[in-house]
Amino acid sequence: MVLQFGINAIVPIILCTIIGNALTKAYGSKWFAIGGILIGIIAAFNGAYRSVKKYLKNEESPGQRARRLEEEAKREGAHSKDD
């Protein structure tokens, strides 16, 4: 998870910075480099946010776990009464 978070944060910044620098050299305006860095930062935050959101969505809170265990116990109790 930590490695994926680092990759999601660094790769977009580096790639957009490289593209921005290439455009700056081609067209001579420093704004391409600055824009590339800003787009890379926004992309990095977006990727990190999505990774963390997906991770937290899969996590079960203590209350959810307790309710799930209660429901499973009720189902097992109902099945044993039927037998």
C-alpha positions as a Markdown table, in Angstrom:
| # | Residue | x | y | z |
|---|---|---|---|---|
| 1 | Met | 0.0 | 0.0 | 0.0 |
| 2 | Val | 2.8 | 2.4 | 0.9 |
| 3 | Leu | 4.7 | 1.7 | -2.3 |
| 4 | Gln | 1.6 | 2.1 | -4.4 |
| 5 | Phe | 0.9 | 5.4 | -2.6 |
| 6 | Gly | 4.4 | 6.6 | -3.4 |
| 7 | Ile | 4.1 | 5.6 | -7.0 |
| 8 | Asn | 0.8 | 7.3 | -7.4 |
| 9 | Ala | 2.3 | 10.5 | -6.0 |
| 10 | Ile | 5.6 | 10.7 | -7.7 |
| 11 | Val | 5.1 | 9.3 | -11.2 |
| 12 | Pro | 2.5 | 11.9 | -12.4 |
| 13 | Ile | 4.6 | 14.8 | -11.1 |
| 14 | Ile | 7.7 | 13.5 | -12.8 |
| 15 | Leu | 6.0 | 12.8 | -16.1 |
| 16 | Cys | 4.1 | 16.1 | -16.3 |
| 17 | Thr | 7.3 | 18.0 | -15.3 |
| 18 | Ile | 9.2 | 16.3 | -18.1 |
| 19 | Ile | 6.4 | 17.1 | -20.6 |
| 20 | Gly | 6.2 | 20.7 | -19.4 |
| 21 | Asn | 10.0 | 21.1 | -19.7 |
| 22 | Ala | 9.9 | 19.7 | -23.3 |
| 23 | Leu | 7.2 | 22.1 | -24.2 |
| 24 | Thr | 9.1 | 24.9 | -22.6 |
| 25 | Lys | 12.2 | 24.1 | -24.7 |
| 26 | Ala | 10.1 | 23.8 | -27.9 |
| 27 | Tyr | 8.0 | 26.9 | -27.5 |
| 28 | Gly | 10.2 | 29.0 | -25.1 |
| 29 | Ser | 7.6 | 29.9 | -22.5 |
| 30 | Lys | 8.2 | 29.0 | -18.9 |
| 31 | Trp | 4.5 | 28.6 | -18.3 |
| 32 | Phe | 4.5 | 25.2 | -19.8 |
| 33 | Ala | 6.9 | 23.9 | -17.2 |
| 34 | Ile | 4.9 | 25.5 | -14.4 |
| 35 | Gly | 1.6 | 24.2 | -15.8 |
| 36 | Gly | 3.1 | 20.7 | -16.1 |
| 37 | Ile | 4.2 | 20.7 | -12.5 |
| 38 | Leu | 0.8 | 21.9 | -11.3 |
| 39 | Ile | -1.1 | 19.3 | -13.4 |
| 40 | Gly | 1.3 | 16.6 | -12.1 |
| 41 | Ile | 0.6 | 17.7 | -8.5 |
| 42 | Ile | -3.2 | 17.6 | -9.1 |
| 43 | Ala | -2.9 | 14.2 | -10.8 |
| 44 | Ala | -0.8 | 12.9 | -7.9 |
| 45 | Phe | -3.3 | 14.1 | -5.3 |
| 46 | Asn | -6.2 | 12.6 | -7.3 |
| 47 | Gly | -4.4 | 9.2 | -7.6 |
| 48 | Ala | -3.5 | 9.1 | -3.9 |
| 49 | Tyr | -7.1 | 10.1 | -2.9 |
| 50 | Arg | -8.6 | 7.3 | -5.1 |
| 51 | Ser | -6.1 | 4.8 | -3.6 |
| 52 | Val | -6.9 | 5.7 | -0.1 |
| 53 | Lys | -10.6 | 5.9 | -0.7 |
| 54 | Lys | -10.6 | 2.4 | -2.3 |
| 55 | Tyr | -8.6 | 1.1 | 0.7 |
| 56 | Leu | -10.9 | 2.6 | 3.3 |
| 57 | Lys | -14.0 | 1.3 | 1.4 |
| 58 | Asn | -12.7 | -2.2 | 1.8 |
| 59 | Glu | -12.0 | -1.8 | 5.5 |
| 60 | Glu | -14.7 | -2.9 | 7.9 |
| 61 | Ser | -15.4 | -0.7 | 10.9 |
| 62 | Pro | -15.7 | -2.3 | 14.4 |
| 63 | Gly | -19.4 | -1.6 | 14.4 |
| 64 | Gln | -19.9 | -3.2 | 11.0 |
| 65 | Arg | -17.9 | -6.3 | 12.1 |
| 66 | Ala | -20.0 | -6.6 | 15.3 |
| 67 | Arg | -23.3 | -6.4 | 13.3 |
| 68 | Arg | -22.0 | -8.9 | 10.7 |
| 69 | Leu | -21.0 | -11.4 | 13.5 |
| 70 | Glu | -24.4 | -11.0 | 15.2 |
| 71 | Glu | -26.2 | -11.7 | 11.9 |
| 72 | Glu | -24.0 | -14.7 | 11.3 |
| 73 | Ala | -24.7 | -16.0 | 14.8 |
| 74 | Lys | -28.5 | -15.5 | 14.3 |
| 75 | Arg | -28.3 | -17.4 | 11.0 |
| 76 | Glu | -26.4 | -20.3 | 12.5 |
| 77 | Gly | -28.8 | -20.4 | 15.4 |
| 78 | Ala | -31.8 | -20.5 | 13.1 |
| 79 | His | -30.2 | -23.3 | 11.0 |
| 80 | Ser | -29.4 | -25.4 | 14.1 |
| 81 | Lys | -33.1 | -25.1 | 15.3 |
| 82 | Asp | -34.4 | -26.3 | 12.0 |
| 83 | Asp | -32.3 | -29.5 | 12.2 |
